[in-house]
Amino acid sequence: MGPEYSKIGKTTPSQSAMVVSINNFSDEILTHILSFLPFKDAFRTTVLSKRWRPLFHSLSVLRFDDTCVKNPDNWILFRQFMDLVMFSPYSHNLTLKSFHLNCRSMRWDSKSDCFTLNTWLQEAKRRRVEEIQLFFFLEDFMKLLSGCPVLENLKTEEVLKAELKKLIIGCSMLEDLKYGYDDSIVGVTAGGYSKPLPKLSKADIHLFDVPLRAVSGVQFLTLTGMGKSLPNEEINSYYKGYPVFENLIELQLFWFDHCIHDWVEVVTMLQNCPKLQILSISKCRNSTTTEDSKYPNHVPKCVSSHLTTCKIIDYEPVEADFQFATYMLQNARLLQVMEIHCPFTPKAMVSPKFIDDLIYCPRISPACKLSLE
């Protein structure tokens, strides 16, 4: 953001000819054309004529970026430009589809800035905005929310985390969620929410970010931080307590360093994913694998009737990993692809036997192709 928003040059002859040639278009067509221009170029059209001024302000998607704000003067110009667009009388009664604000400048610091941000958001809300996207550095985000008049009760990082989670699980129109605030859940308590987000189809979250019940209606799920557990069983059951994922067709599971890798837990989760077709498991070389792999007698429905692809990353030639891989090969009737990715430097006390035997393991699916990498 810079002086280009305050100093707009006069039109050239070629530009004037262009104005003459498209002035016969309806306002709807001209507004549609403006929507394809970079935002600051669309703004420049306001100097062409009186007719063009309201066209820009009728845009239903607003994108602001303060990346170029480098000094106090630029910051003043940026805020004036934001006010000019957000509070324009030409757009007062128009619905706003989307409001994007990319906040990378280090100028977001004072309470007055928090209040200004709040007024922009309130105006977007008044215009019945359908989507809001805000991009902040984490420290600036904490400062702004903590100083925002609407959220002035947020005094600690722990409370802020809790409020962010409440905000997420309260967004009934959310369709795609990617959330990874912090590994720590200090200060976050259980309780309150039990329904899935009705519109959500895709989620990429860390374990204990939001309750799994909130994302139980998705088709695509990426879950990071498997193997973690908390001493408080109430919180464990609130965030985990694997619900039934009725619509899930693709599942990716990731483990962290020094976590416990339990294959029985994976099979337990699969029992609650009746339509799963694609399963990807990324172990961690520094995780601990439990050896007690007594799977339930009942094979999960997804394994016997739907699973077509299974991938295991950082497979180790140990008995537990071998048992899980053979379990899938011997029970997945529709399995087409089984990918096994071994680490470059296997741990000590492993046996090549658990790789060689895997090659010759019987497969219930005649179409299954085993890939070892």
C-alpha positions as CSV (number, residue, x, y, z in Angstrom):
1,M,0.0,0.0,0.0
2,G,1.4,3.4,-0.9
3,P,0.8,6.8,-2.5
4,E,-0.8,5.1,-5.5
5,Y,-4.2,5.2,-3.7
6,S,-4.1,9.0,-3.1
7,K,-2.5,10.2,-6.3
8,I,-4.4,8.9,-9.4
9,G,-3.1,10.2,-12.7
10,K,-5.2,11.6,-15.6
11,T,-6.4,9.3,-18.3
12,T,-4.4,9.0,-21.5
13,P,-6.0,9.3,-25.0
14,S,-6.0,5.6,-25.4
15,Q,-7.8,5.2,-22.0
16,S,-10.3,7.8,-23.1
17,A,-11.0,5.9,-26.3
18,M,-11.6,2.7,-24.2
19,V,-14.1,4.6,-22.0
20,V,-16.0,5.7,-25.0
21,S,-16.1,2.2,-26.4
22,I,-17.4,0.5,-23.3
23,N,-19.7,3.2,-21.9
24,N,-22.6,1.6,-23.7
25,F,-22.4,-1.5,-21.5
26,S,-24.8,-1.8,-18.6
27,D,-23.6,-1.1,-15.0
28,E,-23.9,-4.9,-14.3
29,I,-21.5,-5.8,-17.1
30,L,-19.0,-3.0,-16.2
31,T,-19.1,-4.1,-12.5
32,H,-18.5,-7.7,-13.6
33,I,-15.4,-6.5,-15.7
34,L,-14.1,-4.6,-12.7
35,S,-14.3,-7.7,-10.5
36,F,-11.5,-9.3,-12.6
37,L,-9.1,-6.4,-12.2
38,P,-6.5,-6.1,-9.4
39,F,-8.2,-4.2,-6.6
40,K,-6.1,-1.0,-6.8
41,D,-6.6,-1.0,-10.6
42,A,-10.3,-1.3,-10.1
43,F,-10.2,1.7,-7.7
44,R,-8.4,3.8,-10.3
45,T,-11.5,3.6,-12.5
46,T,-13.3,5.9,-10.1
47,V,-11.6,9.0,-11.7
48,L,-12.8,8.1,-15.3
49,S,-16.2,9.8,-14.8
50,K,-19.1,10.2,-12.4
51,R,-20.7,7.1,-13.7
52,W,-17.7,4.9,-12.9
53,R,-17.4,6.0,-9.3
54,P,-20.3,4.0,-7.9
55,L,-19.4,1.0,-10.0
56,F,-16.2,0.3,-8.0
57,H,-18.1,0.7,-4.7
58,S,-20.6,-1.9,-5.8
59,L,-18.0,-4.7,-5.9
60,S,-19.2,-7.5,-3.7
61,V,-15.7,-8.9,-3.0
62,L,-13.2,-6.6,-1.2
63,R,-9.6,-7.5,-0.9
64,F,-7.2,-5.2,1.1
65,D,-3.4,-5.8,1.5
66,D,-1.1,-3.7,3.7
67,T,2.1,-5.4,2.6
68,C,3.5,-2.2,1.1
69,V,2.9,-0.1,4.2
70,K,6.5,0.8,5.3
71,N,6.2,4.1,7.1
72,P,3.6,6.2,9.1
73,D,2.6,8.2,6.1
74,N,1.7,5.1,4.1
75,W,-0.1,3.7,7.1
76,I,-2.3,6.9,7.3
77,L,-3.1,6.6,3.5
78,F,-3.9,2.9,3.9
79,R,-6.4,3.6,6.7
80,Q,-8.0,6.5,4.8
81,F,-8.4,4.2,1.7
82,M,-10.0,1.5,3.9
83,D,-12.4,4.0,5.4
84,L,-13.2,5.4,1.9
85,V,-14.1,2.0,0.6
86,M,-15.8,0.5,3.6
87,F,-18.0,3.5,4.5
88,S,-18.8,4.7,0.9
89,P,-22.4,5.9,0.6
90,Y,-22.5,4.1,-2.8
91,S,-22.3,0.7,-1.2
92,H,-24.3,1.4,2.0
93,N,-27.2,-0.9,1.0
94,L,-25.3,-3.6,-0.9
95,T,-24.6,-7.1,0.3
96,L,-20.9,-8.0,0.7
97,K,-20.0,-11.5,-0.4
98,S,-16.4,-11.5,0.8
99,F,-14.1,-9.3,2.9
100,H,-10.4,-10.1,2.8
101,L,-7.8,-8.2,4.9
102,N,-4.1,-9.2,4.6
103,C,-2.4,-7.5,7.6
104,R,1.4,-8.0,7.4
105,S,2.5,-4.5,8.4
106,M,4.1,-4.0,11.8
107,R,1.9,-0.9,12.2
108,W,-0.9,-2.8,13.8
109,D,-0.1,-2.0,17.4
110,S,-2.3,0.6,19.1
111,K,-5.7,0.5,20.7
112,S,-6.9,3.0,18.0
113,D,-5.9,0.5,15.4
114,C,-7.9,-2.2,17.2
115,F,-10.9,0.1,17.3
116,T,-10.5,0.9,13.5
117,L,-10.4,-2.8,12.7
118,N,-13.5,-3.4,14.7
119,T,-15.4,-0.6,12.9
120,W,-14.5,-2.2,9.5
121,L,-15.6,-5.6,10.7
122,Q,-18.8,-4.1,12.0
123,E,-19.5,-2.4,8.7
124,A,-18.9,-5.7,6.8
125,K,-21.3,-7.4,9.2
126,R,-23.9,-4.7,8.7
127,R,-23.6,-5.3,4.9
128,R,-24.5,-9.0,5.6
129,V,-21.0,-10.3,4.7
130,E,-20.9,-14.0,3.8
131,E,-17.2,-14.6,4.2
132,I,-14.4,-12.9,6.2
133,Q,-10.7,-13.8,5.8
134,L,-8.2,-12.1,8.1
135,F,-4.4,-12.8,7.9
136,F,-2.2,-11.6,10.8
137,F,1.1,-12.5,12.3
138,L,0.3,-14.3,15.5
139,E,1.6,-11.7,17.9
140,D,-0.2,-8.9,16.1
141,F,-3.4,-11.0,16.1
142,M,-3.1,-11.5,19.9
143,K,-2.7,-7.7,20.4
144,L,-5.5,-6.8,18.1
145,L,-8.1,-9.2,19.6
146,S,-7.0,-8.4,23.1
147,G,-7.6,-4.7,22.5
148,C,-10.7,-5.0,20.3
149,P,-13.7,-3.4,22.1
150,V,-15.9,-6.4,21.2
151,L,-13.4,-8.9,22.8
152,E,-11.9,-6.7,25.6
153,N,-12.3,-9.6,28.1
154,L,-9.5,-11.6,26.4
155,K,-6.7,-11.0,28.8
156,T,-4.6,-14.2,28.5
157,E,-3.4,-16.4,25.7
158,E,-5.2,-19.4,27.2
159,V,-8.6,-17.6,27.2
160,L,-7.9,-16.4,23.6
161,K,-7.4,-20.0,22.5
162,A,-10.6,-21.1,24.1
163,E,-12.5,-18.2,22.5
164,L,-11.1,-19.0,19.1
165,K,-12.2,-22.6,19.4
166,K,-15.7,-21.4,20.4
167,L,-15.7,-19.2,17.4
168,I,-14.8,-22.1,15.1
169,I,-17.3,-24.6,16.4
170,G,-20.0,-22.0,16.2
171,C,-19.5,-21.3,12.5
172,S,-22.5,-23.2,11.1
173,M,-21.8,-22.3,7.4
174,L,-18.1,-23.3,7.5
175,E,-17.2,-25.6,4.6
176,D,-13.4,-26.0,4.8
177,L,-11.5,-25.8,8.0
178,K,-7.7,-25.7,8.5
179,Y,-6.8,-25.0,12.1
180,G,-3.5,-25.4,14.0
181,Y,-3.2,-22.8,16.7
182,D,-0.9,-24.3,19.2
183,D,0.1,-27.8,20.5
184,S,-0.6,-26.7,24.0
185,I,-4.2,-26.8,25.4
186,V,-3.4,-25.3,28.8
187,G,-6.5,-23.5,30.1
188,V,-8.9,-25.2,27.7
189,T,-11.6,-27.2,29.4
190,A,-14.2,-29.7,28.1
191,G,-17.9,-29.3,27.7
192,G,-20.6,-27.7,25.8
193,Y,-20.4,-28.7,22.1
194,S,-21.8,-31.9,20.7
195,K,-23.1,-31.3,17.2
196,P,-21.1,-31.5,13.9
197,L,-20.7,-28.4,11.8
198,P,-23.4,-29.0,9.2
199,K,-21.7,-27.6,6.1
200,L,-18.2,-28.7,6.7
201,S,-16.8,-31.1,4.1
202,K,-13.0,-30.8,4.6
203,A,-11.0,-30.4,7.8
204,D,-7.3,-30.3,8.6
205,I,-6.7,-30.1,12.3
206,H,-4.5,-31.1,15.2
207,L,-5.8,-33.4,17.8
208,F,-7.3,-31.4,20.7
209,D,-7.8,-28.3,18.4
210,V,-11.6,-28.8,18.2
211,P,-13.8,-31.7,19.3
212,L,-13.9,-34.5,16.7
213,R,-17.6,-34.4,16.9
214,A,-17.5,-31.0,15.3
215,V,-15.9,-32.4,12.2
216,S,-17.7,-35.8,12.1
217,G,-19.6,-34.8,9.0
218,V,-16.6,-34.2,6.7
219,Q,-15.7,-36.1,3.6
220,F,-11.9,-35.3,3.9
221,L,-10.1,-35.3,7.2
222,T,-6.4,-34.7,8.1
223,L,-5.7,-35.3,11.8
224,T,-2.2,-34.4,13.1
225,G,-0.9,-35.3,16.6
226,M,-2.2,-38.8,16.8
227,G,-0.9,-40.8,19.8
228,K,-1.1,-37.8,22.2
229,S,-3.0,-38.1,25.4
230,L,-3.8,-36.0,28.4
231,P,-3.9,-36.9,32.1
232,N,-7.4,-35.4,32.3
233,E,-9.7,-38.2,31.0
234,E,-12.7,-35.8,30.7
235,I,-10.8,-33.6,28.2
236,N,-9.5,-36.7,26.4
237,S,-13.0,-38.0,25.9
238,Y,-14.4,-34.6,24.9
239,Y,-11.9,-34.0,22.1
240,K,-11.5,-37.6,21.0
241,G,-14.2,-40.1,21.8
242,Y,-14.2,-41.1,18.1
243,P,-17.6,-40.3,16.7
244,V,-19.1,-42.0,13.6
245,F,-17.7,-40.3,10.5
246,E,-20.7,-41.1,8.2
247,N,-19.5,-39.2,5.1
248,L,-15.7,-39.7,5.4
249,I,-14.0,-41.0,2.3
250,E,-10.4,-39.9,2.8
251,L,-8.5,-39.9,6.0
252,Q,-4.9,-38.8,6.7
253,L,-3.3,-39.5,10.1
254,F,0.0,-38.0,11.3
255,W,2.0,-38.8,14.5
256,F,4.4,-36.5,16.3
257,D,7.8,-37.1,17.8
258,H,7.8,-39.2,21.0
259,C,4.1,-40.1,20.7
260,I,2.7,-43.6,21.2
261,H,1.8,-45.3,17.9
262,D,-1.1,-47.7,18.6
263,W,-2.4,-49.7,15.6
264,V,-5.4,-50.9,17.6
265,E,-6.4,-47.3,18.0
266,V,-6.3,-46.9,14.2
267,V,-8.5,-49.9,13.7
268,T,-10.9,-48.6,16.4
269,M,-11.2,-45.3,14.5
270,L,-11.7,-47.2,11.2
271,Q,-14.7,-48.9,12.7
272,N,-16.3,-45.4,12.9
273,C,-15.6,-44.6,9.2
274,P,-18.0,-46.9,7.3
275,K,-17.5,-45.3,3.8
276,L,-13.7,-44.7,3.9
277,Q,-11.9,-45.3,0.6
278,I,-8.5,-43.8,1.1
279,L,-6.3,-44.2,4.2
280,S,-2.9,-42.5,4.6
281,I,-0.9,-43.1,7.8
282,S,2.3,-41.1,8.5
283,K,4.2,-42.5,11.5
284,C,7.1,-40.7,13.1
285,R,10.5,-42.3,13.4
286,N,10.8,-41.1,17.0
287,S,7.4,-42.4,18.1
288,T,7.0,-45.6,20.2
289,T,5.0,-48.4,18.6
290,T,3.0,-50.6,20.9
291,E,3.4,-54.3,20.3
292,D,0.1,-55.5,21.7
293,S,-2.0,-55.6,18.5
294,K,-5.1,-57.5,19.3
295,Y,-7.6,-56.2,16.8
296,P,-11.4,-56.5,17.2
297,N,-12.9,-59.7,15.8
298,H,-15.2,-57.6,13.6
299,V,-13.5,-56.2,10.6
300,P,-14.4,-52.5,10.0
301,K,-17.0,-52.1,7.3
302,C,-14.8,-49.7,5.4
303,V,-12.0,-52.2,5.2
304,S,-14.1,-55.0,4.0
305,S,-16.3,-53.1,1.6
306,H,-14.9,-49.7,0.5
307,L,-11.2,-49.2,1.1
308,T,-9.3,-48.9,-2.2
309,T,-6.0,-47.2,-1.1
310,C,-3.8,-47.7,1.9
311,K,-0.5,-45.9,2.5
312,I,1.9,-46.3,5.4
313,I,4.8,-43.8,5.6
314,D,7.8,-44.6,7.9
315,Y,6.8,-48.3,8.1
316,E,9.2,-50.1,10.3
317,P,10.1,-53.8,9.9
318,V,8.8,-54.7,13.3
319,E,6.0,-57.1,14.2
320,A,3.3,-54.5,15.0
321,D,3.7,-52.7,11.7
322,F,3.8,-56.0,9.9
323,Q,0.6,-57.2,11.6
324,F,-1.3,-54.1,10.6
325,A,-0.1,-54.2,7.0
326,T,-1.1,-57.9,6.6
327,Y,-4.4,-57.2,8.4
328,M,-5.2,-54.7,5.7
329,L,-4.0,-57.0,2.8
330,Q,-6.0,-59.9,4.1
331,N,-9.3,-58.1,4.8
332,A,-9.6,-55.2,2.3
333,R,-11.6,-56.9,-0.5
334,L,-11.5,-53.9,-2.8
335,L,-8.0,-52.7,-2.1
336,Q,-6.2,-51.7,-5.3
337,V,-3.1,-49.9,-3.9
338,M,-1.0,-50.7,-0.9
339,E,2.0,-48.4,-0.5
340,I,4.7,-49.0,2.1
341,H,7.3,-46.3,2.6
342,C,10.3,-47.4,4.8
343,P,12.6,-44.9,6.5
344,F,16.2,-44.6,5.2
345,T,17.7,-45.4,8.6
346,P,15.7,-48.1,10.4
347,K,15.9,-48.4,14.1
348,A,18.0,-51.0,15.8
349,M,16.4,-54.4,16.7
350,V,14.3,-54.6,13.6
351,S,14.1,-57.5,11.2
352,P,14.2,-57.5,7.4
353,K,11.9,-60.5,7.7
354,F,8.9,-58.2,8.2
355,I,9.6,-56.7,4.8
356,D,10.3,-59.9,2.9
357,D,7.3,-61.7,4.3
358,L,5.1,-58.8,3.4
359,I,5.9,-59.3,-0.3
360,Y,4.5,-62.8,-0.1
361,C,1.6,-62.1,2.2
362,P,-1.8,-63.4,0.7
363,R,-4.1,-60.6,-0.5
364,I,-7.8,-61.0,-0.5
365,S,-8.1,-58.4,-3.3
366,P,-6.9,-59.9,-6.7
367,A,-6.4,-56.3,-8.0
368,C,-4.2,-55.2,-5.1
369,K,-0.8,-53.9,-6.1
370,L,1.8,-53.7,-3.3
371,S,4.4,-51.0,-3.5
372,L,7.5,-51.0,-1.3
373,E,9.7,-47.8,-1.4
